[in-house]
């Protein structure tokens, strides 16, 4: 039996960082991964393929250039799945090579196969040929990720009724599509196929989509998606999905019937804990396969950690990486600094993209926190005109008394990049005055921070001007 200081089960973003962090601390580390899944779901079927697909769609459709060159502008008229997948496969291969190199360079041993607990400190790894090896470790990190959840009432065939993994391997771009579920994944794919010219209908049981985001930003996203001919069916649930020779028919509980070439079912994610035999380690999981952890990412068994999507929200690659590093540091008594707080940026790669960090207007209002809003619109920026982006916007939320930045919300080109400027200011305890006094390169989208800051400060100045004219006199009854 081979023995290690740390064994990591899963080589996605969380697993990679945990294993490499352990190795950097001088510990003997190993990582276990299934064949052809190096890099985990993130690299092979999730984040990287979907974001690469998005870039291919934006380039080939010429969507971002149409305000400059006309609505008929396209780089390629007849876009095929092969056009999209060629770029995706290139990026996946490159990322897998980078990961293998990083693990090898840090002397992290990789075992190919499926892991299963025998005892709380021992696992067995079985490869496709049926050969097994037992491994033991002082510390174990579970980073197995998730898979698309499959409702028992839906018959997935991987061709006409697909999940978010299978959508990447469909035979052709469908002329029509029903997307069931308006979560992050569903909305991202809905916007991509709508940009390709697919007639998309989104069915969502809730009264709105992405309700954890700023309401104004979501309204802007909905407007842009409707411009791409997306139809929304809110407060609707699916009764059944029928497969016919001519396509599919999605039947809603309300009686509506929606025909489409393809149905994408985005019904959440299921933790990949079924085959781990976690009961042998003294662990349990929820009905969605999620594992509970404490603030140090420890499970109820002290020496076993869980990180990444398998522990649930926010289930983002960026957060998972940091969780992996922190788990390894805590396991080996290395200081990890401040705990993971609320300043984790959320990036949603729809077309157009959106990103935010911190609080929303709705949460501040419900908590009775006084705040002012500063807004900058891309159409008023020279860089916005150069890019042909007239719909983008950046919004900051400022505490009305302390002048701290409480939230930053961005919609439009490079939203997921821009948000980090606000994140840094907030993380360092900066105020709106820092943004007012800072010089930004011109022409850039970054200067939207200064415009938004001036907007907020001018509103605050107007309030101060009123209050400084004299004491408040209530109107007579």
C-alpha positions as CSV (number, residue, x, y, z in Angstrom):
1,X,0.0,0.0,0.0
2,X,1.3,3.4,-1.0
3,X,1.1,6.1,1.7
4,X,0.9,9.9,1.3
5,X,0.6,13.0,3.4
6,X,-2.4,14.0,1.3
7,X,-4.6,12.2,-1.3
8,X,-6.9,14.4,-3.4
9,X,-9.9,12.7,-5.1
10,X,-10.6,14.8,-8.2
11,X,-8.4,16.9,-10.5
12,X,-10.7,19.9,-11.1
13,X,-9.8,23.4,-10.1
14,X,-10.2,22.6,-6.3
15,X,-8.4,19.3,-6.5
16,X,-5.5,20.7,-8.5
17,X,-4.9,23.6,-6.1
18,X,-5.2,21.4,-3.0
19,X,-2.6,18.9,-4.3
20,X,-0.2,21.5,-5.6
21,X,-0.5,23.5,-2.4
22,X,0.4,20.4,-0.3
23,X,3.4,19.7,-2.6
24,X,4.6,23.3,-2.2
25,X,4.5,22.9,1.5
26,X,6.9,19.9,1.1
27,X,4.3,17.2,1.6
28,X,3.9,14.0,-0.4
29,X,0.7,14.4,-2.4
30,X,-1.2,12.2,-4.8
31,X,-4.3,12.9,-6.9
32,X,-6.9,10.4,-8.3
33,X,-8.9,11.0,-11.4
34,X,-11.0,9.0,-13.9
35,X,-9.6,8.3,-17.3
36,X,-10.0,11.1,-19.8
37,X,-11.2,13.5,-17.1
38,X,-7.9,15.3,-16.2
39,X,-8.9,18.8,-15.1
40,X,-12.3,17.5,-14.0
41,X,-15.7,18.6,-15.2
42,X,-14.4,22.2,-15.4
43,X,-12.0,21.4,-18.2
44,X,-13.8,18.7,-20.0
45,X,-17.5,19.4,-20.0
46,X,-18.1,22.5,-17.9
47,X,-16.5,25.9,-17.5
48,X,-13.8,25.8,-20.2
49,X,-15.8,24.2,-23.0
50,X,-18.8,26.5,-22.5
51,X,-16.8,29.7,-22.3
52,X,-14.7,28.7,-25.3
53,X,-18.0,27.9,-27.1
54,X,-19.2,31.4,-26.2
55,X,-16.0,33.0,-27.7
56,X,-16.4,31.0,-30.9
57,X,-20.1,32.1,-31.1
58,X,-19.2,35.8,-30.6
59,X,-16.5,35.7,-33.2
60,X,-18.2,33.7,-35.9
61,X,-21.6,35.5,-35.7
62,X,-19.9,38.9,-35.5
63,X,-22.5,39.8,-32.9
64,X,-20.3,42.4,-31.1
65,X,-19.5,44.2,-34.3
66,X,-23.0,44.7,-35.7
67,X,-23.6,48.2,-34.3
68,X,-20.5,49.2,-36.3
69,X,-21.0,47.2,-39.5
70,X,-24.8,46.5,-39.6
71,X,-27.2,43.9,-38.3
72,X,-26.4,41.5,-41.3
73,X,-22.7,41.3,-40.5
74,X,-21.3,37.8,-39.9
75,X,-17.9,36.3,-40.1
76,X,-19.3,33.0,-41.3
77,X,-22.8,32.5,-42.8
78,X,-23.4,28.8,-42.1
79,X,-22.0,28.0,-38.7
80,X,-21.7,24.3,-37.8
81,X,-21.1,22.4,-34.6
82,X,-17.7,21.5,-36.1
83,X,-16.8,25.2,-36.4
84,X,-17.6,25.6,-32.7
85,X,-16.1,22.4,-31.4
86,X,-12.7,22.8,-33.2
87,X,-11.9,25.8,-31.0
88,X,-13.2,24.1,-27.9
89,X,-11.2,20.9,-28.4
90,X,-8.0,23.0,-29.0
91,X,-8.4,24.8,-25.7
92,X,-9.3,21.7,-23.7
93,X,-6.2,19.9,-25.0
94,X,-4.0,22.8,-24.1
95,X,-5.5,23.2,-20.6
96,X,-5.1,19.4,-19.9
97,X,-1.4,19.6,-21.0
98,X,-0.9,22.6,-18.7
99,X,-2.4,20.7,-15.7
100,X,-0.4,17.6,-16.3
101,X,2.7,19.6,-16.5
102,X,2.0,21.5,-13.3
103,X,1.3,18.3,-11.4
104,X,4.4,16.6,-12.7
105,X,6.6,19.6,-12.0
106,X,5.4,19.6,-8.4
107,X,5.9,15.8,-8.1
108,X,2.2,15.1,-7.5
109,X,1.6,11.5,-8.4
110,X,-1.6,10.8,-10.4
111,X,-3.6,7.6,-10.2
112,X,-6.0,7.0,-13.0
113,X,-9.3,5.3,-12.0
114,X,-12.3,5.5,-9.7
115,X,-11.7,6.0,-5.9
116,X,-13.6,4.3,-3.2
117,X,-13.2,4.6,0.6
118,X,-12.3,1.4,2.5
119,X,-11.6,3.1,5.9
120,X,-11.5,6.8,6.9
121,X,-7.8,6.9,5.9
122,X,-7.7,4.3,3.1
123,X,-9.0,4.3,-0.5
124,X,-8.9,1.8,-3.3
125,X,-8.4,3.1,-6.9
126,X,-9.8,0.9,-9.7
127,X,-8.9,1.5,-13.3
128,X,-10.9,0.6,-16.4
129,X,-9.1,-2.7,-16.7
130,X,-10.3,-3.7,-13.3
131,X,-6.9,-3.4,-11.7
132,X,-6.8,-1.9,-8.2
133,X,-4.4,-0.3,-5.8
134,X,-4.8,0.7,-2.2
135,X,-3.6,4.1,-1.0
136,X,-3.6,5.6,2.5
137,X,-3.1,9.2,3.7
138,X,-3.0,11.3,6.8
139,X,-5.3,13.8,5.1
140,X,-7.8,13.3,2.3
141,X,-9.5,15.9,0.2
142,X,-12.8,15.1,-1.7
143,X,-13.0,17.3,-4.8
144,X,-15.1,15.1,-7.1
145,X,-17.3,17.8,-8.5
146,X,-20.8,17.3,-9.9
147,X,-22.8,16.0,-12.8
148,X,-26.0,17.3,-14.3
149,X,-29.1,16.1,-12.4
150,X,-31.5,13.9,-14.4
151,X,-35.1,14.1,-13.3
152,X,-36.7,10.6,-13.4
153,X,-39.5,11.9,-15.6
154,X,-37.2,12.9,-18.4
155,X,-35.8,10.5,-21.0
156,X,-32.4,11.9,-22.0
157,X,-31.1,10.6,-25.3
158,X,-28.1,12.8,-25.8
159,X,-29.4,14.0,-29.1
160,X,-32.7,15.8,-28.9
161,X,-33.2,15.8,-25.1
162,X,-29.9,16.7,-23.6
163,X,-28.3,18.0,-20.4
164,X,-25.6,20.7,-20.1
165,X,-22.8,18.1,-20.7
166,X,-24.4,16.5,-23.7
167,X,-25.2,19.8,-25.4
168,X,-21.5,20.1,-26.4
169,X,-21.7,17.0,-28.6
170,X,-25.0,17.5,-30.5
171,X,-24.9,16.9,-34.2
172,X,-26.0,20.3,-35.5
173,X,-27.1,23.7,-34.5
174,X,-30.8,23.4,-33.8
175,X,-33.3,25.8,-35.4
176,X,-35.3,25.8,-32.2
177,X,-34.6,24.9,-28.6
178,X,-36.4,24.8,-25.2
179,X,-34.2,25.4,-22.2
180,X,-35.7,24.1,-19.0
181,X,-34.3,26.0,-16.0
182,X,-33.2,29.6,-16.0
183,X,-30.2,29.1,-13.7
184,X,-26.7,30.2,-14.6
185,X,-25.9,27.3,-16.9
186,X,-29.3,27.4,-18.6
187,X,-29.2,31.1,-19.3
188,X,-25.6,30.9,-20.6
189,X,-26.4,28.3,-23.2
190,X,-29.7,29.9,-24.0
191,X,-27.9,33.2,-24.9
192,X,-25.2,31.4,-27.0
193,X,-27.7,29.4,-29.1
194,X,-29.9,32.5,-29.5
195,X,-26.9,34.4,-30.8
196,X,-26.4,31.6,-33.4
197,X,-29.9,32.2,-34.6
198,X,-31.7,29.4,-32.7
199,X,-35.2,30.3,-31.6
200,X,-35.0,29.8,-27.8
201,X,-37.8,29.4,-25.3
202,X,-36.8,29.4,-21.6
203,X,-39.1,27.7,-19.1
204,X,-38.6,28.6,-15.5
205,X,-40.7,27.6,-12.5
206,X,-39.7,30.7,-10.5
207,X,-41.2,34.2,-11.3
208,X,-37.8,35.5,-12.5
209,X,-34.3,34.3,-13.4
210,X,-31.0,34.7,-11.4
211,X,-32.8,36.2,-8.5
212,X,-29.5,36.5,-6.5
213,X,-28.3,39.2,-9.0
214,X,-29.2,42.9,-9.1
215,X,-32.7,43.4,-10.4
216,X,-31.8,46.2,-12.8
217,X,-29.0,44.2,-14.3
218,X,-31.3,41.2,-14.8
219,X,-33.8,43.5,-16.5
220,X,-31.1,44.7,-18.9
221,X,-30.1,41.1,-19.6
222,X,-33.7,40.1,-20.3
223,X,-34.1,43.0,-22.7
224,X,-31.0,42.0,-24.7
225,X,-32.0,38.3,-24.8
226,X,-35.5,39.3,-26.1
227,X,-33.6,41.3,-28.8
228,X,-32.1,37.9,-29.8
229,X,-35.7,36.5,-30.0
230,X,-35.6,34.6,-26.7
231,X,-39.0,33.9,-25.2
232,X,-39.5,33.6,-21.4
233,X,-42.1,31.4,-19.8
234,X,-41.8,32.2,-16.1
235,X,-43.8,30.5,-13.2
236,X,-44.2,27.4,-15.4
237,X,-43.3,23.8,-14.8
238,X,-42.7,21.0,-17.3
239,X,-45.2,18.1,-17.2
240,X,-43.4,16.0,-19.8
241,X,-41.1,16.2,-22.8
242,X,-42.3,14.1,-25.7
243,X,-40.0,12.9,-28.5
244,X,-41.5,12.7,-32.0
245,X,-40.0,12.0,-35.4
246,X,-40.2,15.7,-36.3
247,X,-38.7,16.9,-33.0
248,X,-39.8,17.4,-29.4
249,X,-42.9,18.7,-27.7
250,X,-42.5,20.2,-24.2
251,X,-45.8,20.1,-22.3
252,X,-46.3,22.5,-19.4
253,X,-48.5,22.1,-16.4
254,X,-50.5,25.1,-17.6
255,X,-51.4,23.3,-20.8
256,X,-49.0,25.2,-23.1
257,X,-47.1,23.0,-25.6
258,X,-43.8,24.1,-27.1
259,X,-42.3,22.4,-30.2
260,X,-38.6,22.4,-30.7
261,X,-35.7,20.5,-32.4
262,X,-33.9,20.2,-29.1
263,X,-34.6,20.4,-25.3
264,X,-31.8,21.4,-23.0
265,X,-32.7,20.3,-19.4
266,X,-30.7,22.3,-16.9
267,X,-32.1,21.0,-13.6
268,X,-29.2,21.7,-11.3
269,X,-26.2,19.5,-10.4
270,X,-25.7,16.3,-8.5
271,X,-22.6,15.6,-6.4
272,X,-20.4,12.7,-7.7
273,X,-20.4,11.0,-4.4
274,X,-22.3,7.8,-5.3
275,X,-19.3,5.6,-6.0
276,X,-17.1,7.0,-3.3
277,X,-18.6,4.8,-0.5
278,X,-18.3,7.7,1.9
279,X,-20.1,5.8,4.5
280,X,-16.9,3.7,5.0
281,X,-15.2,7.0,5.9
282,X,-18.0,7.9,8.4
283,X,-19.5,10.5,6.1
284,X,-22.9,11.2,4.6
285,X,-24.2,13.3,1.7
286,X,-27.5,15.1,0.9
287,X,-30.0,13.7,-1.6
288,X,-28.1,15.9,-4.2
289,X,-24.8,14.3,-3.3
290,X,-23.5,17.4,-1.5
291,X,-21.1,17.1,1.5
292,X,-21.3,19.5,4.5
293,X,-18.2,21.2,5.7
294,X,-17.2,23.8,8.3
295,X,-15.5,27.1,7.7
296,X,-12.2,25.3,7.4
297,X,-13.6,23.0,4.7
298,X,-13.4,20.0,7.1
299,X,-16.1,17.4,6.9
300,X,-17.5,15.8,10.1
301,X,-14.5,13.5,9.9
302,X,-11.7,15.9,11.0
303,X,-8.9,14.7,8.6
304,X,-11.2,14.6,5.5
305,X,-11.8,17.8,3.7
306,X,-14.3,18.6,0.8
307,X,-13.9,21.4,-1.7
308,X,-15.4,22.7,-4.9
309,X,-18.8,22.0,-6.4
310,X,-19.4,18.9,-4.2
311,X,-20.0,21.2,-1.2
312,X,-22.5,23.4,-3.0
313,X,-22.9,27.2,-3.5
314,X,-21.3,29.1,-5.0
315,X,-20.0,26.2,-7.1
316,X,-17.6,28.4,-9.1
317,X,-14.2,27.4,-10.5
318,X,-12.6,30.5,-9.0
319,X,-13.9,29.9,-5.6
320,X,-13.1,26.2,-5.8
321,X,-9.4,27.0,-6.5
322,X,-9.2,29.1,-3.3
323,X,-11.0,26.4,-1.3
324,X,-8.5,23.8,-2.4
325,X,-5.6,25.9,-1.4
326,X,-7.1,26.8,2.0
327,X,-8.0,23.1,2.7
328,X,-4.3,22.1,2.1
329,X,-3.0,24.9,4.2
330,X,-5.3,24.2,7.1
331,X,-4.5,20.5,6.9
332,X,-0.9,21.2,7.5
333,X,-1.2,24.0,10.0
334,X,-0.2,26.7,7.5
335,X,-1.7,30.2,8.1
336,X,-4.3,31.0,5.5
337,X,-5.1,34.6,6.3
338,X,-8.6,36.0,6.5
339,X,-11.5,33.6,6.0
340,X,-13.3,33.5,2.7
341,X,-15.7,36.4,3.0
342,X,-18.5,38.0,1.0
343,X,-16.2,39.6,-1.5
344,X,-16.1,36.7,-4.0
345,X,-17.0,37.9,-7.5
346,X,-19.8,36.2,-9.4
347,X,-19.3,36.0,-13.2
348,X,-22.1,34.9,-15.5
349,X,-21.0,34.3,-19.1
350,X,-24.2,35.1,-20.9
351,X,-24.3,37.1,-24.1
352,X,-23.9,39.9,-22.9
353,X,-22.0,38.9,-19.8
354,X,-22.6,40.2,-16.2
355,X,-20.6,40.2,-13.0
356,X,-21.0,41.5,-9.5
357,X,-19.3,41.6,-6.1
358,X,-20.8,42.6,-2.8
359,X,-24.4,43.6,-1.9
360,X,-27.4,44.3,-4.1
361,X,-29.8,47.2,-3.9
362,X,-32.5,44.8,-2.7
363,X,-30.4,43.3,0.1
364,X,-29.3,46.7,1.3
365,X,-32.9,48.1,1.3
366,X,-34.2,45.1,3.2
367,X,-31.4,45.6,5.8
368,X,-32.2,49.4,6.1
369,X,-28.7,50.3,5.0
370,X,-28.6,53.9,3.6
371,X,-26.9,53.9,0.3
372,X,-26.5,55.9,-2.9
373,X,-26.2,54.6,-6.5
374,X,-23.7,55.7,-9.1
375,X,-24.2,54.6,-12.7
376,X,-22.0,54.7,-15.8
377,X,-23.2,53.7,-19.2
378,X,-20.9,52.4,-21.9
379,X,-22.6,54.5,-24.6
380,X,-21.3,57.6,-22.8
381,X,-17.7,56.2,-22.9
382,X,-15.4,56.6,-25.8
383,X,-14.3,53.0,-25.4
384,X,-17.9,51.9,-25.5
385,X,-18.3,53.6,-28.9
386,X,-15.1,52.0,-30.2
387,X,-16.2,48.5,-29.2
388,X,-19.8,49.1,-30.5
389,X,-21.3,48.4,-27.0
390,X,-24.2,50.8,-26.4
391,X,-26.0,48.7,-23.8
392,X,-23.3,48.0,-21.2
393,X,-23.4,49.6,-17.7
394,X,-21.5,49.7,-14.4
395,X,-23.3,50.4,-11.2
396,X,-21.7,51.1,-7.8
397,X,-23.5,51.1,-4.4
398,X,-22.1,53.5,-1.9
399,X,-22.8,53.8,1.9
400,X,-24.5,57.2,2.3
401,X,-22.6,57.9,5.5
402,X,-19.2,56.1,5.5
403,X,-18.9,56.5,1.7
404,X,-17.7,52.8,1.5
405,X,-18.2,50.8,-1.6
406,X,-20.9,48.2,-0.8
407,X,-21.4,46.6,-4.2
408,X,-20.3,46.7,-7.8
409,X,-22.5,45.4,-10.7
410,X,-21.4,45.3,-14.3
411,X,-23.3,44.3,-17.4
412,X,-21.7,44.3,-20.9
413,X,-18.4,43.8,-22.6
414,X,-15.6,42.6,-20.2
415,X,-17.9,42.7,-17.2
416,X,-16.1,39.7,-15.6
417,X,-12.8,41.6,-15.9
418,X,-14.0,45.0,-14.8
419,X,-15.5,43.8,-11.5
420,X,-12.1,43.1,-10.0
421,X,-11.3,46.8,-9.8
422,X,-14.3,47.3,-7.5
423,X,-13.4,44.1,-5.6
424,X,-9.9,45.4,-4.8
425,X,-11.2,48.8,-3.6
426,X,-13.8,47.1,-1.4
427,X,-11.3,44.5,-0.1
428,X,-8.9,47.3,1.0
429,X,-11.7,49.3,2.7
430,X,-11.6,52.1,0.1
431,X,-14.3,54.7,-0.4
432,X,-16.0,56.3,-3.4
433,X,-13.6,59.2,-3.0
434,X,-10.7,56.9,-4.1
435,X,-12.4,56.3,-7.4
436,X,-13.2,60.0,-7.8
437,X,-9.6,61.0,-7.3
438,X,-8.0,58.2,-9.4
439,X,-6.9,58.7,-13.0
440,X,-7.9,55.9,-15.3
441,X,-6.4,55.3,-18.8
442,X,-8.4,56.8,-21.6
443,X,-10.2,55.5,-23.6
444,X,-11.0,52.4,-21.4
445,X,-14.0,50.8,-19.9
446,X,-12.3,51.0,-16.6
447,X,-13.0,54.8,-16.5
448,X,-16.6,53.8,-16.0
449,X,-15.7,53.5,-12.3
450,X,-14.8,57.2,-12.2
451,X,-18.0,58.2,-14.0
452,X,-20.1,56.1,-11.7
453,X,-18.3,57.4,-8.6
454,X,-18.9,61.1,-9.7
455,X,-22.5,60.3,-10.3
456,X,-22.9,58.9,-6.7
457,X,-20.9,61.8,-5.2
458,X,-23.0,64.4,-7.0
459,X,-26.2,62.8,-5.7
460,X,-24.8,62.8,-2.2
461,X,-23.7,66.4,-2.6
462,X,-27.2,67.4,-3.6
463,X,-28.6,65.8,-0.4
464,X,-26.0,67.6,1.7
465,X,-26.8,70.9,0.1
466,X,-30.5,70.5,1.1
467,X,-29.7,69.5,4.7
468,X,-27.2,72.4,5.1
469,X,-29.8,75.1,4.4
470,X,-31.3,74.9,7.9
471,X,-33.1,72.7,10.4
472,X,-35.9,70.5,9.3
473,X,-39.4,71.9,9.8
474,X,-42.2,69.4,9.7
475,X,-45.4,70.5,7.8
476,X,-48.3,71.6,10.1
477,X,-51.0,68.9,10.4
